[in-house]
Amino acid sequence: MARTTTLHPVRPIAALLLCAGLLTGAAHAQTVVAPAAPAATTAPEAATAPAATAPSQVRKANIVIVGTGGTIAGAGASAINTAAYQSAVVPVDKIIASVPEISKVANVKGEQIFQIGSESFNNERLLKLGKRVSELLKQPDVDGVVITHGTDTIEETAYFLNLTLKSDKPVVVVGSMRPGTALGADGALNLYDAVLVASSPESKGKGTLVVLNDEIHTGRDVTKSNTFKTETFRSPFGPLGYVVEGRTLYYRLPARPHTTATEWDIDRIDRLPEVAIVYAYGNANPGSVDAAVRNGAKAIVYAGTGNGSVGEYMVEPLKAARAKGVQIVRASRTGSGVVIRNGEQPDDKYDWVVVDDQLPQKARILTALALTKTNDTRELQKILWKY
């Protein structure tokens, strides 16, 4: 009698080895070839399962996964290396192959645009990524895009895409806090959840989303809050929803304009103005403001203490920079809260502007985009309050 072999999905430890390049052959084949359904089964659940839920009867979404590197593409020397590892070494196709369950929820294909740690993102790479995602979203056979990304600057990229993409198709940015080789690696489930969210009709029209640790965040609000913990990503008003047992659950909607409702179109932006961030601290060196001006900054986001406070020894350098045409944007280093105009400083008198609740790194993104439209202080202030 011929022996029957049942193909099983790659188990978590095998998936980790696969990411490290240690599994090939048959194990790898399981990730790209779905096993045929058996002709008959005696399992009780098979007899009672409703026919409408059969995968063959449900159209699966077409999702493109764009790889940029990061920890989700990382590998460590040992399974206990959860924070010490080399990022951006595993190609996106191999990452996809390590999560065969994805094929049950969507038709996916991978595309590698960068292989870098996200701390190496700059304006040029940000624009290149945005333009490529825009191209993909215009294709009728693409239902959504997932971007694998390092967590260090994932919030900046997500906010930029949230403001510049002109499509209501889902775009989900995903990463991980641990490399795929680590015990307790979070990348595989994060990627599965991201594809699930991008495939869900409920995700349409909600702007660019960030999915990690079973949570769905809006790209506007989310920020990294811890150096190594998997629950590092937080939004001041909470996540939009959760991913639970293969279900996408939303509980609130983004309130600020995004994607199709903004005045920026990624396809029409070829460069971003230089915007510097100057960080406040006790005994800060006023020369940091002068250095930003010399290096061509068109605006300075001043990450002040408290409610965007400016030390007395920093006021004159900032006023001098404004006199040279450099916009001054008061923000806060505290991590949350609204900066009050004419509160800590006489902004009207100095012709400065303030953020709403944007963190300094997000204020840099918004200010750069705003400067592609206007250099008028009053208009700039309206933009910072609006988005």
N, C-alpha and C positions, 0 to 999 in steps of 0.2 A: 504494500500500500504506500502510495506516495505521501510523504510527510508535508503537512500544511504549516506554513510559517506565517504567523500574524505579525504585521508591522506595528510597532508601538511608537508613539511620539517620543522624541528625545527627552530624557529626564533632565531635571535641572543640572545635575553634576556633569552630565554629558554635554549639555549646552555650554557650560562653562569651559570644558575642555575644547569644544568646537571653536569657541571664540579665541582660544589660545592657539588654535591651529593644530591641536593634538588628535583630533578625530577626522578621519577622511573616509572614503569608500562608502560602504553600505549605510553608515550612520548619516553621512552627508546626503546620500540619495533620498533618505526619508524626508528631508526638509524641502525637497523640490518636487517630489512625485507623491501625490496623494494616493494612498492605498484604495483599491477598488472596494466598494461596499460588498459584504458577503451576500450570497443569494438568499439565504434564509438565516434566521436566528431564533433561538428558543428563549432569549432573555425576556423576562416579563415586561420590562420597560419598552422594549421594541414593539411589543404587541399593542401597547396602549398609547404610544406616541402619536400625536395628531399629524396627519400627512402634510398639513400646511407648513410645518416647521422643518421639513426636510430641506437640507441645503440646496439640493438641485432645483427646488421650486422657488427659491428666493434669490433675486438678483443681488449679487455681491457688488459692493462699490469698488471702483478702480482707484487705488491710492498709490501715489508716487512717494517713496521715502527718499528724501534728499539728505545725504550724509555730509556733515561738516567736521566730524571728529569728536573730540571731547572724551570725558570719562566713559561714556557709554561705548566708546570704541577703544577703551583702554585695556591693559593687561598688566598684572603684577607678577612678581617672581614666585609668589606663594599664595595659596588660597587664603591665608590669614592677612594678606596685604589688602586692607580695605581703604586705606588713605595714602599709602605709599605705592605708587605704580607709575607706569608710563601711559600717558593718554594718547589718543588718536593714532593707534597702530592697527586696529582691526577694521578692514574695509566694510562698507555698509552692506554689501551683498552677503558677507559672512555673518554679520549681525542678524540680518533677516533670516538666514538659514538656521540660525540657532533657536528660532522661535517658530516652529512649524505650525503652532496653533493659529498663527495669524492667517494662514491660508483658509481657515474655516470662516473667517468673517469678511475677508476682502481679497481682491486680486491685487497683489502688490508687485511693484518693481522698484529696484534701487538705482540711485544715481549719486555718484560721488562728486561733489563740487569742491570741497576742501577736505583736508585731513590735518586739522590743527586743534590745539587747545583753544577754548573760546577767549582766553585772555589775549590771544593774538588777533582777534577781530579788530579791524579798523574800518574807516569810512568806505574805502574802496571795496573791501570784501563784503561789507554790509549791503552796498549798492548792487554788487554782482549777485549776491544771493537773492535779494529782493526782485531783481529783474528776471532771474531764472524762474523763481516761484510764480511770478506774474505770467510768464510764458506758459508754464504748465497749467495754470488755472484757466487759461483761455482755450485749452484743448477740450473738445467736447467729450473725449473718452477719458478725461480725468475728473473724478468726483471730489477729490480732496488731496491735500499734500501734508505729509508729516516730515518734519525736519529734526534729525538727530543733532544734538548741539551740546557743547560743554556747558556746565551749570554756572560758571563764573560770570558770564555776561548774557546768559539766556534771557534775562529780563529786559535787557537793552534791545536785543534783536527782536524779541516778541513785540515790544512797544513800537519799534520802528515799523515793522510789518503791519501792525495793527492800525497805524496811521497812514500807510501809503499804498497798500494793496487795494485794487479796485475790483473786488469780487466778493460775493457772499458765500462762496464755497468754503468749507472748513479748512483752516490751516492750523496745524497743531505742532508746537515745538516741544520736544521731549529730550530728556537727558537722564543721567543717573548719578548717584553719589558714590557708587562703588563700581569697580571694573568688573567685567563679565567673568573673570577668573576667581573672584573672591567668594568666600562663603557668605551667604546672605546677599548675593548680588541682586540689585534692584532693577537693572536695565531691561531684562527680558520682559518682566511684567509691565514696566513702564511703557515699553515699546508696544506691547500687545494692547494696553489700554489706550495709547495714543491713536493707534490704527482704528480701534473700536470707536473712539470719539470722532475721528475724522470721517468714519463711515456712517455715522448716525445722522439721519435727517434732522434731528433735534439740534445739531451743531451748526446748521446753516444760518448765516446771518449774525453770528455772535462775535465776529471779529477773530483776531488771532488768539489762540488759546495755548496755555502751557499745562501739560499733564505730567504729574509725577506723584508717587506715593498715594495712589488711588484718588487724587483730587484733580479737579478741573479749575484752572484759574484763568482770568482774563489777563492778556498781556499787558494791559495798562497798570494793573495793581500789583502783580506778583513780584516778590523780591526774595533773594536768598538771604537767610538769616543765621545760618550756622555753617561752620567750615567743613563738617564731616557727617552730620546726622542726616538720615534719609528723610526726616520730616522737616527739612530746612526751609522749604518754600512756603511763604506766607503771603496773604493779602490782608490789608488792614480791615477790610469789610467781610472777610471770609471768602472761601472758594465759591465759584458759581455752582459747583455740584461735585458729584462723586462718580467713580466707576466701581460698581459692586457686582461681583459674580457675573461679569460679562454684560452688565447693563449700564447704560449711560443715564445718569439721573441729574437733572438740573433743578435748582431751587431759586435762582435769581438771575437777572439779566444785566449785562453791562449798561450803565446809565450814560456814559459819555460817548460822543460821536466817534465812529471808527470806520475803517475801510471805505465803503462806498459813500459815506456821509462826510468825509473830510475834504479839504481843499488840495491835498497832495496826491499825485499820481506817480508811482515809482517809475513808470515808463518815461516820464518827462523830467526826471532828476538825474543829472549827469555828475554832479559833485555836491558835496555838503560843505558849508562854511565851517571854518575852524572855531570850535567852542571849547574853552578851557574850564576846568574846575579847580578852584582854589579852596583848600580845606582850612577851616578855622581851628585854632587851638590856642592855648595859653602861650604867650610869647611868640606868636606867629611872625614870620619874616615878611615884612611889606614887599620885599624884593620879588616875592612869588607873583605878585600882580604885575610888576614891571616885566618880568620874564615872559608872562603870558602875552602881554602886548607886543613885546619884541618878536615873539614867535608867530605872530600873525593872527592872534585870536580876534575874531569879530564880536565875540561876546564872552563874558566871564560869569560862570555860575559860582557864586560865593556860598559854599556850604558852611553857613554860620552856625554858631552855637545856639541852643534854645530856639527861639522863634526867628531864626535868621539873624541873630545879633552880630554886629560888626564892632570889633574892638576899636577904641579911639585912635589907635596908631595905624589902623587899616583904612579909616575913612578917607583920608587925603589921597592915598594911592588909588583907591577905587574912583574917587571923584576925578582924578587926573586922567585915568583910563577912559572914563566916560567923555571927558572933554576932547579926547582924541577920536571919538566916534565909536568906541567899544561899548556895547550894551552890558549893563550890570544887572544880573539876575540874583536876587536874594533867595536862598533855599535854606534848609536846615539839615544838619548832620544827625539829628535825633533818630531818624528812621520812620517817623510818621507825624501826621498833623499838618494843619494849614498854616502857611506863613501869612501874617496879617500885614497888608499894605499900610504904610505910614504908622506902623506900630513901633518896632524897635528903632527904626530910622525914618527920617523925613523923605520918603521916596519921591513925593511930588517935587520937593525942592531940589533933590539931586538928579532927577530924571532917571531914576532906577525903576526896575520892575520886580515883582515877586512871583514865586510859584504859587500854585494852589496847594496841592498836597504831594506834588511830584518829588521823588527823591532826587538828589543832585545828578545821579547818572541818568535818570530818565528826563530830568529837566534839560540836560545837555542835548539829548535826542530831539526833544520838542523844540528847543530854541534853535537848533541848527535847521530844522525844517521850516520854522517860522521865518528865519532870515532868508530863505529862498523866495519868500513872498513879500516881505516888508522889512524896513529898518526903522519904521516909525514906532516910537516907544509906546504910544497909546494902543496901537494895533497889536504890538507884541504882547502887551499886558492882556488884552482881550483873548488872545490865542492861548496863553498860559492858563488863564482861568477857564477856558472852554473845554480843553482836552485833558 
